[in-house]
Amino acid sequence: MDENAATSIQTTLDELFKIGPGPSSSHTMGPMRITYDFFQRVSALPLNVLASAAGIEVHLYGSLSATGRGHGTDRASLAGLLGQSPATCPPELLDGLAANPARLHAVALGPTTLDVGLANILFEDPNLPVPHPNTMSVRLLAGHDVLHELEYYSVGGGFIEWQGYVPPGKGRPAHPYASMAELRAHVVDKGLPLDRVLLENEMSVAGCSEAQVWAFVDQVIERMIVTVDDGLRCEGDFLPGPIRLQSKARTVFLGAQDDTFPLHRGVSQLSSYALAAAEENARGHVIVTAPTAGSAGVMPALVKALRDDAKAPLEALRGGVLAAAAIGYLCKHNATLSGAEGGCQAEIGVASAMTAALCAQVYGGGVRMVENAAESALEHHLGLTCDPVGGFVQVPCIERCAFGAVKAFAAFCIASEGTETRHRVDLDTTIAAMAMTARDMNRKYKETSEAGLAALVLC
């Protein structure tokens, strides 16, 4: 394998677009995947070891400790210990865990059955030094003795790693790239359409067929639209938690139908789609990370608008999803998708960039238009902090999804009307700027709820 192939992007669609319950990919889906992974690991321990097991503890650190209660990290972690994974965990199970916090649940490990509840999920001092802002330690205990322990990291977008983590073996990408410049070269020099480059990479890296790729893409598209439609049906309910934030997606949508000013109607309707999906996320219902749960209203808004309002054909939408994935891959590979690492620029900013790329691809734009649209959307989110009020993915997160969707479409419009080669800043530079900004940003503005709106707005 040549050096470029060895260092190239190998992220796959099912790693970026995860289907599961909100409200946070890093604080809900990630922790559930972590404790589910631990449950599977300890279930495979020798029976004589399991026979001495007496308890399980989950220790939350950093941002998980600081804002985990508002994000439902404790109930997600408990659900994972009960053998639930994000893709199949019923939202009503999570609602039940929250409604009955003192209830104990039986966890069967070989010859032993343990009683486990929310009290086994421990919130440690968020200021303790840890290797990653979203660090967890899970322990299987026999009295005061630790039978098995593993330190995990929820690294954003539902991705998880652990101490000693080695990335899984994958196939060699058909068209290796680690930057937008390298990806663009495959399209320009080889004369391949952008979506074809991404499709062939997905098939070679994941080892799947073209039909399997499209089946997953179709599932993502359908789930996004269902999430928007579900959110639009809810009228005036209060979202979970002490903020007492009232849903407004349906109100905005209905108001748009009566508006006679086309521009007002279009922006309002698009915003209502984003609000609807983001409110579903806040309810802890099933969403698609794109790239995270906190930003899960941005891309579904345009997918819904393009399919149902603009009547875009399925083939075009499929290509748009692949173009969006390319942008998400680049941001993950060269910066971050995690609000705890990079602030909200890494969540809403990347989501807006992905969605701008989707629009450009759906409307038949070339690779430079896709890049320019994505760059503009990301550039105008640089420095955006993550300061969720009360630790809940509600204020300002829900409305930020609407603004991210509108900015995405504006970025596409500007890119589609401009001279492609005159765009002054390339996407690779803007991603590098996001990474630099993330490193320099004060940790109080990285999903800790210690500053900004979180410090000034009382629940």
N, C-alpha and C positions, 0 to 999 in steps of 0.2 A: 504494500500500500504506500502511495506517495505521501509526502508531508502534508500537502493540501487536503488530501482525503482524511488523513488522521486527525487534523484539527478542524475539520469542517463541521457545520451544523448537522446534527443527527436527531434533533427533536422531531417527534411525529405528531400527527393530528390529534390522536387520542390522548396525548400528553398535554397539549395546549388547550383543546376544547374538552373540558371535563363536565360531565352531566351529573348533577347532584344537588343537595340542599344548600341554600345560603345560610347565613348572610356573608360569609367571608371565605374565599378560597384558601387563604393562608391561616386563618384562625378557626375555620370550621371543617372544610374538606380535608385540609392537610392534617390537622390533629386526628380526625377520624381515620384517615388512612394510616397514620402512625400507630394508633392503638390497635387497629385491625391487624396491621403487620406484626405488632408485638404479640397479639393473641395467637396468630398463626405460628409464630416462632416458638412460643412456650408450649403450645399444644403438641409440638413435635418433640419436646424434651422426654428423656427416659421416664418410664412410669414410676420408678423409685424416687426420682426427683420430684415429680408432681405430687406424689403421695405425701410429701412433707410440706407442700405449699399451704400457706395460711392467709395470704392476702396479696393484694396488688395496689400499688401506689403510682399515681401519675403526677409528676412535678412540672409545673409550668413556670417558665422564666421569661424575662425581657418583655417584649410587647405582648406575648401571649398572656402573661400574668397581668400586665397593666390594663389591657382592654378585653381580656378573655371573657369576662362575665357578660359584657354587652354583645360580644360576638357569638355567644353560645359555645365557647370552646370547651367548657366543662361537660355539657351534655353531649357534644359531638365526640369528645374523648371517651365518655362512658359508653356511647353507642358502639364505638369501635371495639371496646372490650367485650361487648355483648355479641360480637361477630357480625356487626353491620358495616358495610362499605358504602361510600357516598352514592355510587350509581344505583344501588338497590335499597337504600335505607328509606323507609316511608316517612314523610314529614310528620305524620301524626305520632309516630314513635318519639321523635324529638320533642314534639309539643307535650307529650305525656311525661317525658323526663323532666321537663321544666315545670310542669304543673304539679308534680309529686316529688319534690326535691329530697324528701327523707326516705323514699322507698328504696329498699335493697333488691338487687337483682341477682339471680343465680348464674354464675359462670362456671361451666363444667370444663375441667381440665383433667382428662384421663380419669383416675380413680377419685379425684377430689372435686368438690363443688364449693366455690367461694361465694360469699355474699359481698356484692360490690355496689356502691352507690355514689352519688355526687360528692359525698364526703371523702371519697378516695382520690378525688382530683384536687390537688393542692396548689394554691397560688403562692408562689414564692416572691421574695422581694424583687420587684422589677429592675432595681438598680444593681443587682448582683452582676459581676462580669461573666459573660457567656460568649461562646464562639460565634453565635448567630443571634440576631434579635428575636427570632422565633425558635427558641430552644425548648425541648421537652426531654425529661428523663422518665422512663417507665421501668418499674421494678416489680419482680415477683419475689415475695418475701416468705420466710419461715421464721416467724417471731421477729427478732432483730437481725437475723441473717438474710442476706440478699442471695437468692438462688440464681437469679438472672436479671441483668440490667443492661439497658441500651440507651444511649443518648441520641436523640433525633433532632432534625432541623426541618421546619416547614418553610421552604425557601421561596414561596410565592407561587400563585397560580395553581395551587393544589399539588405542586411538586414536593416530594420529601426526600431527604437524605439522612444519613446516620453516621455516627462515628466509625471511621474506617470504610465509608461508602466508596464503592467502585462502580462507575456507571455500567449498566448492563451491556452485554455484547450486542451489537447491531450490525446490519449489513452495511456494505460500503455504498455511499451515495453515488448515484449515477452521474450527478453533476455537482461535484464538491464546491462549496462556497462558505465563507465565514463573514462576508461583508456584502453590502448592496452592490459595490463595484464589481465584485466577483460574480454575483448573481446576474447582474446586468450583462456582463460579458458573455455568459452562456446564451442569453437571449439574442444579443446583437451578433456575436461572432459565429454562433452555430445556427442562427436563424430559427431557433425554437421559440414557440409561444411561451410566455411566462408560466401559465398554468400547466403546460406540458412538462416543463422543467420540474415543477413542484410535484406533479403526479408521478413522474418517473423516479424522483428521489424517494417519495413516500413508499413506492412499491419496493425499491431496492433496499431501503433502510429497515422498513418494518417487515419485509418478506411477505407482502400480501398482494393480491391480485387487483387489477384495475376495478373490477366489480366491487370488491370489498372496500376500496377507497371511496368510491362513489356512494356506496351504501352508508358508510359512516358520515360522509358529508351531508347526505340527505337527512340523516337522523339529526345532525346538528341544526340544519336549517329548520326542520319541522319543530324541534324542541324549542328553538328561539321564538318561533311564531306562536306556538302554543302558550309559552310563558307570557308573551305580550297580550294575547287574547284573554288569558286567565286574569291578568292584572286589570285589563279594561273592564272586566265584569264586576270588580269590587268597587263599591261606592261608599265613600265616607267612613270606612272603618278606621279604627286607631291601630297603628302598627305596634307590634310587641315592644314592651319596655316602658320605662318611666318618662320618656320624652313626651308622650301623648301626641305624637305626630299623626295627623289625619291624612289618609291617602287622598290623592287628587287627580290621579291619572284619568279616571273616567270623567270627572268634571271638566278637565281640560279638553278631552276628546270630544265630549258632547258640545262644548262651547265652540269648538272649531267647526263643527258641522253647520252651525247657524251663521258662520262668518261669511260675509260677501266679499271681503278683500282677499284675493287669492294668496298673496304673500303671507298674510296673517294666518290664514287657514292652514297653509302648508307647514309653516313653522310650528304652529300650535299642535297640529296633528302628529308631526314627527316627534315633538317633545312629549306628547302624551304616550307614544309608544315606548319611549325610553323610560319615562316615569313608571309605566305599568310593569315593565320587566324588573326595574330596580326595586319597586315596592314588593313584588313577589319575592325577590331576594331577601328583603328585610323581614318578610313573614317567615323565612326559613323554608320556602317552597323550592321546587326543583328549577334550577336554572342551568345555563351553560357558561362556564368561565370563558371570557373572551377579552383579555386573557385571564382576568380574575373575577371573583364573585362580586366584589365591590364595584367593578366597572361593567357588570353584566347587563346593563341596560343600553349601552351604546350601540354595539353591533346589531343586536336584535331589532332595534328601532329601524335601521336602514334595511335590514333583510326583510322585515315586514312591509316597509314602504315600497321597496323595489319590487317585491313579488305581488303584493295585493293592490297597490296603488298605481305603480308604474308598469305592472304586468310584465316584468322581466322574465324571460324564459328560464327554465330550470338549469339548462346548460350554462347560461351566463352567470347565474347565481353560484353554481358549483365552482366555476373559475374564479369568481370573486372571493369565495371562502378560501381557496388556495392562496390567492394573492394576499389576503389578510393574514393568513398563517405565516407567510414568508416574513412579513413585517414583525409579527410577534416573535418568531424565531430569532430574528436579528437582534431585537431588543433584549431578549433573554440571554442570548449568547454574549453580547457585548456590553450589556448594562444590567438591568434588573427588571423584574415584573412585580416586585414586592413593595407594598407601601411601607412596610417596616424597614426596608433598606433604602428606598428611594423617594418616599413621599408619594403623593397622589399623581405626580407626573408619570410614575411608573405604572399606574393603574389606569386612570382616566386618559392620560396622555397617550399611552400605548394603544389603548382601546380606540381612541379617536383616530390615531394613525392607521391602525389596521382597517378601520371602517372606511376611511378616505381611500385607501388602496382598493378595498372591495368595490366601492362606487366606480372608481376609474376603470377597473377591470370589467365590471358588468357593462359599462357603457362603451366598451371596445377600445379603451385607451391603450397606448403602448407602454412598454416597461418604464420609460422616463416619466410618463404622466402618472403612472402608479407610484413611482418613487417620489415625484414632486408633491403629489397630493399627501402622501404619508408624511413627508418631511414637514410640510407646512402645518399639518395638524399637530405633530409632536412638538415642533418648535414653539408653538403658541400655548403649550402647557408647561414649558420648562419652569422649574421652581415651584410648582404647585405642591403645597404641603398636604399632609394627611392628618387631620385634626378632628376625628369623629367625636361629636358631643356625646358624653356619657359612655363612650366606647361602643356605641351602636352604629351600624352601617345605615344611617338615616340622614342625619344633618352633619355635613352638607352633601353626603354621598349621593343621595337619590337625585337631587337637582343637578348635580355635577354630571350625571349620566346624560341628562337632557342637553346640557350645554356641550358635552362631548360629542353627541350625535349631530347637533347643529353645526358645530365647528368642523366636524368631519365632512359634512356635505359642502360647507363653504370652501374648505380646502380643496375638495374635488372640483368645484365650480371654477375656482381661480386657476387651478392647474390645467383644466380642460380648455380654458380660454387663452392661456399664455403660450409663449414660444417655449417649447420644452427645454431647449438647450440654453436658454437664458436664465434658468433658475439658478440663483446665486449660491445657495447653500445645499450641499448634498445630504442625503439621509444619514450616511455614515458619520458625518461631522456632528449632526444633531444628536444622534445616539451617544456619541462620545461626550457631548455636552451634558446630556442627561446623566451619564455615569459620573462625570465630574461634579455636577450639582448634587447628586445623591451623596457622594463622599463628603462634601462640605456642609451639607444641611445639618442643622442641629437636631440631635436625636429626639428632642421634645416634639418635633414636627413630623415624626415618622411613626404614626399610628400608636402613640403612647397616650393620647388624650391629655397631655400635660400642658398644652399651649394652644394659641390661636382661638378659634371658636370654642373648642372644648374647654378652655379655661375661662371663657367669658360668658358662655350660655349655660345657665343652670337648668338641670332637669326638674 
